[in-house]
């Protein structure tokens, strides 16, 4: 665990997949074709706290959804890459635009499409119910499943490793 904390202490950017990470992977489609997703509010608050500590957040997802745009906007996440079935070009663009190296990036994924990025970053994280191959290539695994608190675990791990968790939590006591 100490090794993971050392990796987490260096993180300046966390990239999240959406389906299966920020949601449980379910896709709800209405008769009109409208897509619905359920996001965990505690995950969202963890993401807000992590941003407040100075860590930048981004999303790279293979699907395109208006609800993702709206949710990320509500969380203050500007770097949202949708419709990238091959996620690597979005990752490289994000690295270039933010002038950040692999070692300072964490990626949270759940499925094999996330592996090309996970194999490059300084901290690769698999949610608790990730595909076995993703679990195998991750540096760390959350206990929680995707959409069920996994993002909050990631945020609190990084906040704690960087010495910010107690300070941020103190305001709620």
N, C-alpha and C positions, 0 to 999 in steps of 0.2 A: 504493500500500500504506500510506503514511503516513496517509492519510485514514481508511482502515479501522482502523488502530491507534488513531487518535483516537476513533473511534466505540466501539471495543472497550474503551477505557479508561474510558468512562462507564457501562458495563453493570453493572447490579446484579441483574438477573433474566434467566435464559436459559430459554426455553420450547422444548421439543423435541416434534415430532411423533413417533409411534412407528413405524408401518409405513412402511418405505422410508427412515427416518432412523436410528432405533435398531435396526432390523432391516433386512434386505435387501428387505423387502416380501413375502417368501414367507409363505404361510399354510399350515401343515401341519394337516390335520384327520384325526383318528383315526376308526375305524369307529363309535366311541361318541359322535362329535360333539365330542370334546375338541380344543381348539385348542392348537397348539404353535408357539412362536416361538423363534428363535435370536438371542441378544444377544451382542455382542462384549465380552469381558471387559476389553480395554484401553479401550474406550469408557467402560465402567463405572468404571474406575479414574480416568480423566480427569474424570468427573463428580464423583467423590468429592473429588478434589484441588481442583476448582473450588469446591465447597461449602466446603471447609476454608479457602479464601481469603476467604470471606465473601460470595460470589455465591450468590444463591438460585436453585434450579432448579425447573422445573415441567414437566408433560407435559399436552398436550391432544391427544386422539386421537378419531377418529370411531368406532372400534370399542370394544367392551367385552370385556375379557378378564381372567380371574383371573390368568393368568401375568404380565400387565402390572402388576397390583396387587402381586403377590409380588415381582417384580423391582424395582419402584420402592421398595417398602418396604425391600428389602435394601440399596438405595443411599441410604436416608435421605431420599427425596423425598416430602414430604407433600402437595404440591399436584399431585394427579393428577385430571384431568378426562377421564373416559371416556364414550363414547357421544354425542359432540358432532359430528354430521355438519356442522352449521353451528358452526364453532369460535369465531366472534366473541363470542357471549354468555359463553362460558367465559373468554375473554381479558378482556372488560370486567369480569367478576366478580373475576378475579385482580388486575387493576389496582386496583380499588376496595378489595379486602380487604387488599392489601399497600401501599396508598397510594404507588403508583409511576407515573411518567409514561412515555409511549411512548419517549422518547429514551433512557431507562435500561434498555430491554428489547431483548433479541435473540431472534429466532425462527428456528428451524432447520426447514426444510420440504423437501418433494420433489415435491409434486403441486399441481394447481390449487386444491384445497380449502384450501390453506395461504395463498393469495394475499391474501385479505382482511386477515389479520393481518400478513403480511409487508409490506403497503403502509403500515402504521401505525407499525411499530416503528423504533427508532433504528438497529438493525443487523439486516437481513434476510439470512439465509444459506441458500444452496441446497447440498444435497449434490451430489457429483460426477456422479451419474446422475439428477439431477432432471429433470422435464419441462422442455422448452425454454422454455415461457412462465415457469416459475418461475425458471429461470436468468436470463432476461431482466430480471426484476424484483428480483433479489437484489443486495445491495451487495457480497457476497463469495461465492465458491464454494469448497467443499472440493475437494481433489484426490481424496480417498477417496470411495468409493461409500457409500450408506446401509448401515448394519450392518457396515461393513468399515473402521471407523476414522474416519469422518466426524465423529462426536461428539467423539472425542479431539482431532482437529484444531481444532475449535471451542473446546474447553476450553483447549487450549494457546495458541491465539491470544489469548484473553481474559486468561489468566494472564500471558502475556508482556507484553501491552499495559498491564496494570496493575502491572507490576514484580514479580510474584510467582512467575514460573516458575522462575527460578534458585534462589530460596530453597527452594521446595518440592522441586525435583529434587535439591538438595544433600543431603538426608537419605538418598538412595538411593545416594550415591557411597561 
